[in-house]
């Protein structure tokens, strides 16, 4: 049996598909599992031992489809479910199954604050796509695999951080998903532990502004390390404080204690930290604390994000209590 799993982007979404990949390979050892994603996310899947072959989409989808046709797949598992994946499925002609995106439910939540979303992780919805193959969730959570050549050593970070640090993921795909710089400064001044700032090269300047509070206590790693190296820095952290972004799910894959900060998006959409079988209401994982400003009439305002707050006040992030975040960090550290 040859199976193609499709998820084009992005980091967090791909990490959230890893339980499906693992369970498919373990529960159907006869299956040859291939994974199709964008080449920009090669690092997320390239070292996964449950994937037999990775196919990377560059710019030409038609060319990629022609390559896929040669594989003669028995099943296509669509974990992206958009127009481009529909083209892939139609061209391959194999039996296919997709997960429910619940776009109507998301639209109702964002536009009318009517919450009809199921109280479960998007991971559980991904598993609906492989249910026809007899695959069930093993409850072991997410996976992330780092090659030995991209693991961090003490020589890569300051000696002040060797004994442990709080990893603060300051990046985000949209500004309205990012904790403001002045709030990070307030947090770093109050937390009694070394701090490691994580993000991409685009976050480096903001990181330098935060470092200005204390250049010994705070280390700006934004843009200095590739994705797998940053993932290893997350793995080495004592506690992770993070925006709703890809490294949040990487941290969850390593079973880290995670304090997640929610701005314009909402964990009700199913993208909260997932450790295996945990939901939001009655089985919240003990490793996870969700910081979200409840009661705002405008929250959530988007399922993705904006460059700036549509209401111009950004209360969803600015009103998060830094003292509470620090207290949670100390509790997890101890």
N, C-alpha and C positions, 0 to 999 in steps of 0.2 A: 504494500500500500504506500503510495507516494502522496504526501500532503503539502500544500503550499499555504503558509500563514502570511497574511498581508496586513502590515501596519506601516504606513509611510512615515509618520512622525508622531510626536516629537519625543524628546528624551523620556519624560515621565510617562507618557502614554505607552511607549514601547516597553519600559520596565514593568508597567502594570500588566502587560501581556505574558510575562515570563511564567506565571503559574500554569497557564494554558499550555505553553510549550513543554514545560517539565512533565506535566501530567499526561500529555499526549504521548510523549516519548516513553515514559515509564509504564503507562498502562497499556500501550500498544507498541511493544518493542519491535514488532514487525514493520512498523511505519518508518518511512524515510521522510524526515521533516525538513522542509525548506522554508526560508523566511525571506520575504521581500520587503525592503525598506529603502528610504532615500540614502544615498551614499554619505550624506552629511552625518548620519547616525550609525555609521559603520562600527564605531567603538562600542556601542551599546550591545550589539549582537554578535560581533565577530568571535568572541571567546566563550560563547555559551555552549557547553558540551552537549546540550540536548538538541542542538541544531546541527543537522548534517550538512547543509549547504546554505550560504547566504547569497542572495541576489540583490544587487544595489542599483537603484534607479538613479540615473544621472539626469539628463534633461529630456531625452527622447523616450517617451513612454512606448511608442510604437516599436522601437528597436528592442526594448526590454520585453515586450509582449512576444515578439518573434523568438527571442531566446527562451522564454518560458514555454512556448508551444512545443519545443523539442523535448521537454521533460515528461510530457504526457501524464499530467497529474490525475489522480483519482478524485481528490477533494481539494477545494479551495476554501479556507477558513478566513473570512473577511472580518478583521477586527478594526477596520477603519470606516468602511461603509459610506463611501461617497461616490461621486460620479466617475472618478478615475478608477476606483476599484471595480465599479460596475463594468467599465470597459475591459478590464483585465478578465473578469469572470466570463463575460460574453465571448471574448476571443478564445479563451481556453476551453470552453464548453464542458468543463468537468462539473460534477455535482458540487454545489457551493452552499455555504451557510454563513450568515452574518449575524452580528450581535445587535440588539435593539438600542439605537442611539437616544431614543426618547426626546427627540427635538421639540415636540409639542409640549411635553412636560417642562422642559427647560425654558421654553418661551413663556409659558404661564408663570413660572417662578420669577423670571427676570422682569417681565412686563407688568404682572399683576400681583406678584408676591403670593401666588397660590401654589402651595407646595404639594404636588402630586408625585414627586420623585420617590421611588422605593427606598426604604431605609437599608441600603446595602451598597457595597463598593461597586464600582464599575467592573472590577474583576469578576464578580458574580455574574454580571451581564455578559462578559466575554465568554464565560463558560457555557452560556446558552448556545453559542455557535458550535460547540463541539459535543453537545449533549447527544445529537443523533449518532455520533461515533461511539457512544457509550463511555465518554470520558467524564470523570467527576473530580471535583476539587479536593485536593488532599489536605487543605488547610495549613500548608507549610509556608504560606506567604510568598513574597517576591524573591527574585534572584538577581544578583549582579556579579559578574566575573571580571576580575582584573588580572591581566597577564603579569607574570613576575617581573618582566622588564619595565613595567610602568608603576611599580610600587614605590612608595616614598620611604626614604631613610631619614634618620635624624640629621644627616648632613644637609638635607633639603629645607629644613625649617630652623628657626632660631632656637637656641638652647633653652630660652625661657619657656618654650612650649613643649619641651620633651616630656615633661611629667604629666601633661594633659592640657586640654584647652576646650573652650566652647567654640564649636564651628558655627559661624553666622553666615547664612546664605543670603547675601544682599541683592543678588541679581533677580531678574524676572523678565518674562517675555513682554510685559506691558508695565508702564509706570504705575498704573492703578493697582497692580499686584505687588508693589514694592513698598516695604516699610520705609518711611522717609528718613533721610540722612540725619536730621536733628533728633529723631527718635532713637536711631542706632547710637548716636553719640550719648544720649541720656542713658541708654542701656549699658553701654561699655563703661561709662563712668561709675555705674552702680554695681555691676557684677564683680565679685571678688576673685575672678579667675582670669587666666590668659585667654585672649580672644583671637580666633583665626577667621578673617573675612574671606568668603568664597564667592566667586562669580566669574564672568568672562572678562575679556579685555575691555569691553564697553562699560564695565563697572569699576574699572581701576581708579578713575578720577574721583568718583564718589567714595571709594574706599580710602583714598588718601585724605579726604576731608575728615573721615571718621578717625583715621590714625592720628590726626592732629591732636586728639584728646590725650593720647598716651602712646608714644611710638615704641615703647618697650612692651607694654601689656598687650597692644593690638598689633597683629601682623596682617598686612594686606597681601593676600595670595591671589587676588583677582587678576586674571590674565597671565599669571606666571606658570600655570600648569595646564596640561591638557585634561580632557574629560575624565579619563581613567585615573590620572594622578589626583585630580580633585576628588574623585570618588574615594580614593584611598585616604585622603585627608579627612573625609567624612567618616570613614571607617575607624580611623584612629581617635576621633573626637570622643570626649566624655559625654557631651550633650550637644544636640544640634538645634539651633533656632533658625527657622527658615521661612521664607515666603512660599507661596503656593507655586512651586517650580520643580524642575526635573530632579535636582539633588535632594529634594524632600523625599521622593520615592526611592532614590538610591539609599538614603539614610535608613528608610524603613526596611529595605532589602537586607541591610546589615543589622537589623533589629536594634537600632540605636534608640535612645530616648529622644523623642522629637517634640519640640514646641513649634507648632505651625501657626503662621500669622496670615489672616485672611482679610483681603481688601475688597475689591469689587466682586470677586467670585465667592462662592459659598461651598462648603463641604457637602451640603445637601445634594449637590450635583453628582456625587459619587467618587470624587477624586481625593478624598481624605487619606491620611496615612493608613496603609493596609498591612496588617501583620498576619492575616489569615483568619477568616470567619468573623472578624470584628466589624460591627456596624457603628452608627452614630449614637443610637439611643440607649440600647440596653446591654451592649457588649463592647463598649469602647476599650481599646487595648490599654493596659496600664502604662505602656511606654509612650503613649501619645497624649499631649495636651493641645487642644484646639483653642486658639485665641481669635474670637470673632465678635464684632460689635453687633449684638442683637438689638432689635427694636428700631433700627433706622428704616424709615419708610422707603428709602431709595436703595436699600441693600437686599439682595445683590442687584447690580445694575447691568451686568453683562456675564455671559458664559466664557468670554475670552478676556477682554480688557480694553483700556483706552490709554492714550498718551497722557491725558490729564482727567481729573474728576469732572464729569459732566455738570455737577452741582457746584463745583469750585470750592467745596469745603473739605473734601476728602476725610470726612469724619470716620469712615470705616477703618482707616488705619491710624489717623491722628488721635483717636479716642481710645486706642488700645492702651491698657495700663501697664507701663514699664515696670513698676514695682511688683506687680503680679508675675510678670514674665521672669524677673530676677529671682523671685521666691521659688518659682517652679524650677529654674535652673539649679538653684542651691539644693532643692529637694532631690532632684535627679542625680546631681553630683555626689551627694552623700549616700 
